[in-house]
C-alpha cells in the first residue's frame, strides 16, 4: 500500500494528522510566532521532528534547543516536549512506536 498526501492539503489545522489511523503517526505542526504547545510526552514513542520553515525553540524536559529551517532532531518521546515558535513555523513530526529489544 502506498499513501501520498500533500502537506498543503492539511492547511487549516495546527496539529494535522497526515495519515489518520496509520502508524507511524505523522503530524504537520503549524505555529504562529509566539505560539507554543504545552509540555507533554509521548511514552513508548521515538520522535523525529523536521523543521520545514521558521524558527523553533524546542524545549525537551525544560531544556531549550534552538532549531532553524531545515534542522531535524530525534528524541525519546518519554521526554516532556514543548515547541515554541520564534517565528511562523511549520514542522513535520513522525512518532514511531518503540521496538521491543
N, CA, C and O atoms as CSV, one atom per row, in Angstrom:
chain,resi,resn,atom,element,x,y,z
A,1,UNK,N,N,0.841,-1.175,0.000
A,1,UNK,CA,C,0.000,0.000,0.000
A,1,UNK,C,C,0.888,1.241,0.000
A,1,UNK,O,O,1.881,1.301,0.725
A,2,UNK,N,N,0.530,2.219,-0.808
A,2,UNK,CA,C,1.237,3.484,-0.881
A,2,UNK,C,C,0.239,4.603,-0.645
A,2,UNK,O,O,-0.782,4.686,-1.326
A,3,UNK,N,N,0.534,5.462,0.320
A,3,UNK,CA,C,-0.317,6.615,0.612
A,3,UNK,C,C,0.499,7.877,0.358
A,3,UNK,O,O,1.611,8.010,0.868
A,4,UNK,N,N,-0.037,8.786,-0.412
A,4,UNK,CA,C,0.639,10.046,-0.701
A,4,UNK,C,C,-0.293,11.176,-0.310
A,4,UNK,O,O,-1.479,11.162,-0.641
A,5,UNK,N,N,0.257,12.160,0.402
A,5,UNK,CA,C,-0.536,13.308,0.855
A,5,UNK,C,C,0.309,14.552,0.681
A,5,UNK,O,O,1.503,14.542,0.981
A,6,UNK,N,N,-0.294,15.617,0.203
A,6,UNK,CA,C,0.376,16.910,0.105
A,6,UNK,C,C,0.213,17.638,1.434
A,6,UNK,O,O,-0.882,17.659,1.997
A,7,UNK,N,N,1.289,18.232,1.938
A,7,UNK,CA,C,1.184,18.972,3.194
A,7,UNK,C,C,0.226,20.155,3.068
A,7,UNK,O,O,-0.379,20.568,4.058
A,8,UNK,N,N,0.082,20.706,1.852
A,8,UNK,CA,C,-0.863,21.807,1.650
A,8,UNK,C,C,-2.303,21.362,1.900
A,8,UNK,O,O,-3.140,22.180,2.281
A,9,UNK,N,N,-2.602,20.087,1.692
A,9,UNK,CA,C,-3.944,19.562,1.954
A,9,UNK,C,C,-4.300,19.651,3.434
A,9,UNK,O,O,-5.477,19.590,3.791
A,10,UNK,N,N,-3.306,19.793,4.289
A,10,UNK,CA,C,-3.515,19.789,5.732
A,10,UNK,C,C,-3.671,21.190,6.305
A,10,UNK,O,O,-3.796,21.349,7.519
A,11,UNK,N,N,-3.664,22.211,5.446
A,11,UNK,CA,C,-3.798,23.587,5.924
A,11,UNK,C,C,-5.074,23.770,6.721
A,11,UNK,O,O,-6.082,23.108,6.472
A,12,UNK,N,N,-5.014,24.686,7.689
A,12,UNK,CA,C,-6.191,25.000,8.490
A,12,UNK,C,C,-6.187,24.361,9.864
A,12,UNK,O,O,-6.992,24.741,10.715
A,13,UNK,N,N,-5.309,23.403,10.105
A,13,UNK,CA,C,-5.200,22.756,11.411
A,13,UNK,C,C,-3.775,22.918,11.921
A,13,UNK,O,O,-2.815,22.722,11.176
A,14,UNK,N,N,-3.642,23.280,13.206
A,14,UNK,CA,C,-2.279,23.412,13.740
A,14,UNK,C,C,-1.630,22.042,13.943
A,14,UNK,O,O,-0.427,21.893,13.727
A,15,UNK,N,N,-2.409,21.046,14.353
A,15,UNK,CA,C,-1.927,19.664,14.515
A,15,UNK,C,C,-2.682,18.798,13.504
A,15,UNK,O,O,-3.717,18.222,13.839
A,16,UNK,N,N,-2.186,18.703,12.297
A,16,UNK,CA,C,-2.875,17.971,11.241
A,16,UNK,C,C,-2.250,16.594,11.057
A,16,UNK,O,O,-1.056,16.483,10.783
A,17,UNK,N,N,-3.038,15.566,11.205
A,17,UNK,CA,C,-2.572,14.192,11.021
A,17,UNK,C,C,-2.587,13.868,9.530
A,17,UNK,O,O,-3.639,13.874,8.890
A,18,UNK,N,N,-1.407,13.586,8.989
A,18,UNK,CA,C,-1.302,13.307,7.562
A,18,UNK,C,C,-2.016,12.017,7.191
A,18,UNK,O,O,-2.681,11.950,6.158
A,19,UNK,N,N,-1.884,10.996,8.022
A,19,UNK,CA,C,-2.475,9.690,7.746
A,19,UNK,C,C,-3.200,9.196,8.995
A,19,UNK,O,O,-2.674,8.353,9.721
A,20,UNK,N,N,-4.401,9.711,9.252
A,20,UNK,CA,C,-5.127,9.295,10.464
A,20,UNK,C,C,-5.274,7.770,10.516
A,20,UNK,O,O,-5.493,7.116,9.497
A,21,UNK,N,N,-5.150,7.232,11.709
A,21,UNK,CA,C,-5.307,5.796,11.963
A,21,UNK,C,C,-4.205,4.941,11.348
A,21,UNK,O,O,-4.360,3.724,11.250
A,22,UNK,N,N,-3.091,5.553,10.931
A,22,UNK,CA,C,-1.968,4.809,10.369
A,22,UNK,C,C,-0.758,4.984,11.278
A,22,UNK,O,O,-0.631,5.997,11.964
A,23,UNK,N,N,0.118,4.005,11.280
A,23,UNK,CA,C,1.387,4.072,12.012
A,23,UNK,C,C,2.522,4.122,11.010
A,23,UNK,O,O,2.431,3.493,9.956
A,24,UNK,N,N,3.591,4.850,11.304
A,24,UNK,CA,C,3.752,5.709,12.468
A,24,UNK,C,C,2.884,6.961,12.330
A,24,UNK,O,O,2.490,7.335,11.225
A,25,UNK,N,N,2.593,7.601,13.462
A,25,UNK,CA,C,1.817,8.834,13.427
A,25,UNK,C,C,2.657,9.905,12.745
A,25,UNK,O,O,3.831,10.082,13.069
A,26,UNK,N,N,2.059,10.609,11.810
A,26,UNK,CA,C,2.748,11.649,11.059
A,26,UNK,C,C,1.917,12.920,11.164
A,26,UNK,O,O,0.764,12.956,10.732
A,27,UNK,N,N,2.507,13.961,11.739
A,27,UNK,CA,C,1.757,15.172,12.063
A,27,UNK,C,C,2.461,16.389,11.476
A,27,UNK,O,O,3.674,16.548,11.613
A,28,UNK,N,N,1.681,17.243,10.821
A,28,UNK,CA,C,2.193,18.543,10.381
A,28,UNK,C,C,1.778,19.547,11.455
A,28,UNK,O,O,0.588,19.744,11.702
A,29,UNK,N,N,2.766,20.179,12.089
A,29,UNK,CA,C,2.530,21.147,13.155
A,29,UNK,C,C,2.787,22.544,12.608
A,29,UNK,O,O,3.852,22.818,12.055
A,30,UNK,N,N,1.797,23.428,12.766
A,30,UNK,CA,C,1.936,24.812,12.335
A,30,UNK,C,C,1.693,25.718,13.532
A,30,UNK,O,O,0.651,25.638,14.183
A,31,UNK,N,N,2.659,26.577,13.815
A,31,UNK,CA,C,2.545,27.525,14.921
A,31,UNK,C,C,2.870,28.921,14.420
A,31,UNK,O,O,3.825,29.108,13.667
A,32,UNK,N,N,2.077,29.902,14.836
A,32,UNK,CA,C,2.375,31.297,14.541
A,32,UNK,C,C,3.412,31.791,15.540
A,32,UNK,O,O,3.554,31.236,16.629
A,33,UNK,N,N,4.136,32.840,15.158
A,33,UNK,CA,C,5.143,33.418,16.051
A,33,UNK,C,C,4.543,33.660,17.434
A,33,UNK,O,O,3.479,34.266,17.560
A,34,UNK,N,N,5.234,33.182,18.470
A,34,UNK,CA,C,4.786,33.340,19.848
A,34,UNK,C,C,3.924,32.203,20.365
A,34,UNK,O,O,3.781,32.049,21.578
A,35,UNK,N,N,3.345,31.403,19.481
A,35,UNK,CA,C,2.536,30.257,19.922
A,35,UNK,C,C,3.442,29.154,20.442
A,35,UNK,O,O,4.616,29.069,20.081
A,36,UNK,N,N,2.876,28.309,21.299
A,36,UNK,CA,C,3.622,27.168,21.821
A,36,UNK,C,C,2.655,26.014,22.091
A,36,UNK,O,O,1.436,26.185,22.098
A,37,UNK,N,N,3.224,24.870,22.306
A,37,UNK,CA,C,2.474,23.684,22.711
A,37,UNK,C,C,2.850,23.412,24.160
A,37,UNK,O,O,4.031,23.376,24.502
A,38,UNK,N,N,1.854,23.221,25.005
A,38,UNK,CA,C,2.101,22.942,26.425
A,38,UNK,C,C,2.965,21.682,26.561
A,38,UNK,O,O,2.862,20.773,25.738
A,39,UNK,N,N,3.815,21.622,27.593
A,39,UNK,CA,C,4.656,20.437,27.797
A,39,UNK,C,C,3.811,19.158,27.894
A,39,UNK,O,O,2.797,19.108,28.590
A,40,UNK,N,N,4.259,18.152,27.188
A,40,UNK,CA,C,3.575,16.856,27.176
A,40,UNK,C,C,4.591,15.796,26.737
A,40,UNK,O,O,5.705,16.125,26.330
A,41,UNK,N,N,4.203,14.553,26.823
A,41,UNK,CA,C,5.107,13.478,26.406
A,41,UNK,C,C,4.353,12.463,25.566
A,41,UNK,O,O,3.122,12.453,25.525
A,42,UNK,N,N,5.110,11.615,24.903
A,42,UNK,CA,C,4.575,10.527,24.090
A,42,UNK,C,C,5.328,9.257,24.486
A,42,UNK,O,O,6.197,8.793,23.748
A,43,UNK,N,N,4.992,8.690,25.660
A,43,UNK,CA,C,5.705,7.485,26.115
A,43,UNK,C,C,5.647,6.370,25.065
A,43,UNK,O,O,4.683,6.259,24.307
A,44,UNK,N,N,6.673,5.573,25.039
A,44,UNK,CA,C,6.780,4.428,24.132
A,44,UNK,C,C,6.846,4.822,22.665
A,44,UNK,O,O,6.484,4.040,21.786
A,45,UNK,N,N,7.317,6.053,22.404
A,45,UNK,CA,C,7.488,6.535,21.031
A,45,UNK,C,C,8.882,7.115,20.855
A,45,UNK,O,O,9.442,7.703,21.780
A,46,UNK,N,N,9.429,6.948,19.679
A,46,UNK,CA,C,10.596,7.695,19.227
A,46,UNK,C,C,10.044,8.794,18.337
A,46,UNK,O,O,9.119,8.560,17.558
A,47,UNK,N,N,10.606,9.998,18.447
A,47,UNK,CA,C,10.079,11.131,17.693
A,47,UNK,C,C,11.180,11.734,16.831
A,47,UNK,O,O,12.317,11.913,17.266
A,48,UNK,N,N,10.803,12.038,15.600
A,48,UNK,CA,C,11.651,12.804,14.703
A,48,UNK,C,C,10.862,14.053,14.337
A,48,UNK,O,O,9.706,13.972,13.923
A,49,UNK,N,N,11.502,15.213,14.494
A,49,UNK,CA,C,10.892,16.485,14.140
A,49,UNK,C,C,11.766,17.132,13.084
A,49,UNK,O,O,12.955,17.359,13.305
A,50,UNK,N,N,11.171,17.432,11.930
A,50,UNK,CA,C,11.862,18.124,10.846
A,50,UNK,C,C,11.236,19.504,10.710
A,50,UNK,O,O,10.036,19.611,10.457
A,51,UNK,N,N,12.024,20.558,10.873
A,51,UNK,CA,C,11.511,21.921,10.780
A,51,UNK,C,C,11.534,22.359,9.320
A,51,UNK,O,O,12.591,22.642,8.757
A,52,UNK,N,N,10.349,22.410,8.722
A,52,UNK,CA,C,10.202,22.760,7.308
A,52,UNK,C,C,10.469,24.243,7.091
A,52,UNK,O,O,11.160,24.628,6.148
A,53,UNK,N,N,9.913,25.077,7.978
A,53,UNK,CA,C,10.107,26.521,7.858
A,53,UNK,C,C,10.015,27.160,9.231
A,53,UNK,O,O,9.377,26.627,10.139
A,54,UNK,N,N,10.667,28.318,9.371
A,54,UNK,CA,C,10.578,29.066,10.607
A,54,UNK,C,C,11.730,28.820,11.560
A,54,UNK,O,O,12.768,28.265,11.202
A,55,UNK,N,N,11.499,29.261,12.804
A,55,UNK,CA,C,12.467,29.105,13.895
A,55,UNK,C,C,11.704,28.615,15.117
A,55,UNK,O,O,10.695,29.205,15.505
A,56,UNK,N,N,12.187,27.535,15.722
A,56,UNK,CA,C,11.567,26.976,16.921
A,56,UNK,C,C,12.571,26.922,18.056
A,56,UNK,O,O,13.768,26.714,17.855
A,57,UNK,N,N,12.043,27.115,19.256
A,57,UNK,CA,C,12.778,26.730,20.454
A,57,UNK,C,C,12.085,25.453,20.922
A,57,UNK,O,O,10.949,25.487,21.395
A,58,UNK,N,N,12.776,24.341,20.785
A,58,UNK,CA,C,12.231,23.050,21.187
A,58,UNK,C,C,12.691,22.776,22.612
A,58,UNK,O,O,13.879,22.572,22.864
A,59,UNK,N,N,11.747,22.774,23.534
A,59,UNK,CA,C,12.080,22.506,24.937
A,59,UNK,C,C,11.856,21.021,25.215
A,59,UNK,O,O,10.749,20.505,25.063
A,60,UNK,N,N,12.928,20.349,25.623
A,60,UNK,CA,C,12.873,18.933,25.980
A,60,UNK,C,C,13.232,18.826,27.453
A,60,UNK,O,O,14.357,19.139,27.844
A,61,UNK,N,N,12.283,18.385,28.269
A,61,UNK,CA,C,12.455,18.360,29.724
A,61,UNK,C,C,12.874,19.740,30.229
A,61,UNK,O,O,13.673,19.851,31.159
A,62,UNK,N,N,12.328,20.792,29.610
A,62,UNK,CA,C,12.608,22.165,30.010
A,62,UNK,C,C,13.873,22.764,29.427
A,62,UNK,O,O,14.079,23.975,29.515
A,63,UNK,N,N,14.728,21.936,28.830
A,63,UNK,CA,C,15.988,22.425,28.251
A,63,UNK,C,C,15.732,22.935,26.828
A,63,UNK,O,O,15.229,22.186,25.991
A,64,UNK,N,N,16.074,24.210,26.541
A,64,UNK,CA,C,15.796,24.758,25.209
A,64,UNK,C,C,16.814,24.319,24.156
A,64,UNK,O,O,18.017,24.259,24.410
A,65,UNK,N,N,16.293,24.014,22.970
A,65,UNK,CA,C,17.125,23.675,21.814
A,65,UNK,C,C,16.665,24.562,20.664
A,65,UNK,O,O,15.493,24.539,20.289
A,66,UNK,N,N,17.583,25.340,20.105
A,66,UNK,CA,C,17.264,26.278,19.038
A,66,UNK,C,C,17.282,25.544,17.697
A,66,UNK,O,O,18.270,24.893,17.356
A,67,UNK,N,N,16.192,25.648,16.940
A,67,UNK,CA,C,16.097,24.999,15.637
A,67,UNK,C,C,15.780,26.036,14.566
A,67,UNK,O,O,14.975,26.943,14.777
A,68,UNK,N,N,16.428,25.885,13.411
A,68,UNK,CA,C,16.125,26.738,12.271
A,68,UNK,C,C,15.665,25.861,11.111
A,68,UNK,O,O,15.836,24.643,11.128
A,69,UNK,N,N,15.082,26.501,10.110
A,69,UNK,CA,C,14.574,25.797,8.937
A,69,UNK,C,C,15.584,24.786,8.424
A,69,UNK,O,O,16.759,25.105,8.246
A,70,UNK,N,N,15.118,23.563,8.185
A,70,UNK,CA,C,15.977,22.501,7.663
A,70,UNK,C,C,16.569,21.596,8.728
A,70,UNK,O,O,17.099,20.533,8.406
A,71,UNK,N,N,16.489,21.999,10.005
A,71,UNK,CA,C,17.015,21.159,11.083
A,71,UNK,C,C,16.101,19.954,11.310
A,71,UNK,O,O,14.888,20.026,11.111
A,72,UNK,N,N,16.710,18.854,11.728
A,72,UNK,CA,C,15.964,17.653,12.100
A,72,UNK,C,C,16.511,17.167,13.438
A,72,UNK,O,O,17.718,17.208,13.674
A,73,UNK,N,N,15.623,16.708,14.308
A,73,UNK,CA,C,16.018,16.240,15.631
A,73,UNK,C,C,15.313,14.915,15.925
A,73,UNK,O,O,14.172,14.705,15.513
A,74,UNK,N,N,15.996,14.034,16.633
A,74,UNK,CA,C,15.452,12.736,17.043
A,74,UNK,C,C,15.553,12.668,18.556
A,74,UNK,O,O,16.612,12.950,19.118
A,75,UNK,N,N,14.453,12.294,19.234
A,75,UNK,CA,C,14.488,12.207,20.688
A,75,UNK,C,C,13.455,11.199,21.185
A,75,UNK,O,O,12.549,10.798,20.454
A,76,UNK,N,N,13.615,10.804,22.435
A,76,UNK,CA,C,12.735,9.847,23.099
A,76,UNK,C,C,11.439,10.545,23.488
A,76,UNK,O,O,11.465,11.586,24.144
A,77,UNK,N,N,10.322,9.983,23.091
A,77,UNK,CA,C,9.021,10.569,23.379
A,77,UNK,C,C,8.651,10.592,24.847
A,77,UNK,O,O,7.669,11.234,25.220
A,78,UNK,N,N,9.412,9.906,25.696
A,78,UNK,CA,C,9.140,9.940,27.133
A,78,UNK,C,C,9.517,11.293,27.736
A,78,UNK,O,O,9.077,11.630,28.835
A,79,UNK,N,N,10.334,12.068,27.013
A,79,UNK,CA,C,10.726,13.396,27.498
A,79,UNK,C,C,9.549,14.357,27.339
A,79,UNK,O,O,8.726,14.192,26.438
A,80,UNK,N,N,9.470,15.364,28.219
A,80,UNK,CA,C,8.476,16.419,28.056
A,80,UNK,C,C,8.903,17.287,26.881
A,80,UNK,O,O,10.034,17.769,26.831
A,81,UNK,N,N,7.984,17.483,25.934
A,81,UNK,CA,C,8.255,18.281,24.744
A,81,UNK,C,C,7.349,19.507,24.750
A,81,UNK,O,O,6.167,19.418,25.082
A,82,UNK,N,N,7.915,20.648,24.379
A,82,UNK,CA,C,7.141,21.877,24.263
A,82,UNK,C,C,7.796,22.768,23.214
A,82,UNK,O,O,8.743,23.489,23.528
A,83,UNK,N,N,7.304,22.733,21.958
A,83,UNK,CA,C,7.848,23.635,20.950
A,83,UNK,C,C,7.283,25.046,21.106
A,83,UNK,O,O,6.099,25.228,21.390
A,84,UNK,N,N,8.156,26.043,20.914
A,84,UNK,CA,C,7.775,27.449,20.988
A,84,UNK,C,C,8.214,28.105,19.675
A,84,UNK,O,O,9.392,28.055,19.322
A,85,UNK,N,N,7.273,28.719,18.953
A,85,UNK,CA,C,7.587,29.347,17.670
A,85,UNK,C,C,8.205,30.722,17.893
A,85,UNK,O,O,7.583,31.607,18.482
A,86,UNK,N,N,9.423,30.887,17.420
A,86,UNK,CA,C,10.096,32.182,17.475
A,86,UNK,C,C,9.771,33.000,16.224
A,86,UNK,O,O,9.988,34.211,16.194
A,87,UNK,N,N,9.252,32.332,15.199
A,87,UNK,CA,C,8.689,32.950,14.005
A,87,UNK,C,C,7.620,31.976,13.508
A,87,UNK,O,O,7.546,30.847,13.994
A,88,UNK,N,N,6.798,32.392,12.555
A,88,UNK,CA,C,5.815,31.462,11.994
A,88,UNK,C,C,6.564,30.204,11.558
A,88,UNK,O,O,7.554,30.285,10.831
A,89,UNK,N,N,6.085,29.039,12.007
A,89,UNK,CA,C,6.843,27.801,11.800
A,89,UNK,C,C,5.948,26.647,11.387
A,89,UNK,O,O,4.790,26.554,11.794
A,90,UNK,N,N,6.513,25.770,10.569
A,90,UNK,CA,C,5.854,24.528,10.172
A,90,UNK,C,C,6.855,23.396,10.338
A,90,UNK,O,O,7.995,23.490,9.882
A,91,UNK,N,N,6.419,22.329,10.992
A,91,UNK,CA,C,7.282,21.167,11.224
A,91,UNK,C,C,6.528,19.893,10.872
A,91,UNK,O,O,5.299,19.848,10.924
A,92,UNK,N,N,7.266,18.880,10.521
A,92,UNK,CA,C,6.708,17.554,10.300
A,92,UNK,C,C,7.251,16.652,11.399
A,92,UNK,O,O,8.463,16.539,11.580
A,93,UNK,N,N,6.344,16.011,12.130
A,93,UNK,CA,C,6.734,15.110,13.209
A,93,UNK,C,C,6.333,13.685,12.857
A,93,UNK,O,O,5.238,13.441,12.351
A,94,UNK,N,N,7.228,12.757,13.128
A,94,UNK,CA,C,6.942,11.332,12.972
A,94,UNK,C,C,7.097,10.705,14.350
A,94,UNK,O,O,8.164,10.784,14.960
A,95,UNK,N,N,6.024,10.080,14.838
A,95,UNK,CA,C,6.011,9.437,16.152
A,95,UNK,C,C,5.905,7.934,15.915
A,95,UNK,O,O,4.833,7.417,15.600
A,96,UNK,N,N,7.025,7.245,16.069
A,96,UNK,CA,C,7.082,5.812,15.797
A,96,UNK,C,C,7.038,5.031,17.116
A,96,UNK,O,O,7.657,5.423,18.105
A,97,UNK,N,N,6.309,3.942,17.107
A,97,UNK,CA,C,6.279,3.057,18.276
A,97,UNK,C,C,7.664,2.468,18.474
A,97,UNK,O,O,8.325,2.055,17.522
A,98,UNK,N,N,8.099,2.438,19.760
A,98,UNK,CA,C,9.397,1.855,20.073
A,98,UNK,C,C,9.335,0.355,19.852
A,98,UNK,O,O,8.334,-0.292,20.156
A,99,UNK,N,N,10.415,-0.183,19.321
A,99,UNK,CA,C,10.507,-1.630,19.118
A,99,UNK,C,C,10.973,-2.278,20.401
A,99,UNK,O,O,11.822,-1.726,21.101
A,100,UNK,N,N,10.428,-3.454,20.724
A,100,UNK,CA,C,10.906,-4.204,21.885
A,100,UNK,C,C,12.263,-4.779,21.548
A,100,UNK,O,O,12.466,-5.327,20.465
A,101,UNK,N,N,13.199,-4.650,22.490
A,101,UNK,CA,C,14.551,-5.199,22.266
A,101,UNK,C,C,14.638,-6.589,22.806
A,101,UNK,O,O,15.690,-7.221,22.715
